[in-house]
């Protein structure tokens, strides 16, 4: 089993190694071990902020990309209504904790599947959460509809892929780059769009994260991309709104591959092959900042794990809980 690498997994590793253990190593949906199954379920839990981002992505996939594919006019009112309706169904699903019903799977629940961290903790969400979610959905989609320059780049392509995974291997690791939207200007000339649903410009990883998409589609060898610079990379900030164009040039490739290599070396120093049966959970440190425990879906497992955390960490985490 190879080590998996992604920007999100690496951020998790740096934030809290113990969380990384539960999320990236222990979690497995088909395991007979109850702990592994529980870790997989807890991995699905999202904060309201994370949920809103996923909602907007799914709304674009369901209601915008099909119109783009068929060359038909965009029905933005219908897209907003459809995504808001999806939000309400998901909120009801999570509120009833349907995700914990015996035999429930994401495939079985379909688009209604949702697991929100506050509901798992027994907290009631105020009506403001749904109101804010609806506002984010409408703002994001209305802003997207007004980005005429972006649509000038995207319209009229032969085919579009939404939320498309590109899998590559590098230095013995398995990497998956999730492309929010992919189309081609011509053979071997991809256009890749990364939707961002946040008030920031994507953070310090934004340039390298978009570079990863161009690098991955080049490395995959299945799309006829001769060099990573051939990929047009668009980071689209939906709440700002703004469109930032990136390029995966030779400098970005060197920086990206160096980042992946260093990250893998650090992770492998603890998890070796990454096999659950060959990893010692005691080797993974607890979060140094107790504030990291607040939004962590694994905090209950963490405090009740076989190995006791250091007294200071245990006390800090208890205060957060």
PyMOL commands that set and color helices and strands:
alter all, ss='L'
color gray80, all
select helices_A, chain A and resi 7-15+17-26+34-43+48-63+65-70+76-95+98-100+106-112+117-120+127-145+148-154+206-220+228-230+250-271+276-278+281-283+290-293+299-303+311-320
alter helices_A, ss='H'
color red, helices_A
select strands_A, chain A and resi 4-5+161-170+173-186+189-196+232-237+242-246
alter strands_A, ss='S'
color yellow, strands_A
deselect
rebuild
show_as cartoon
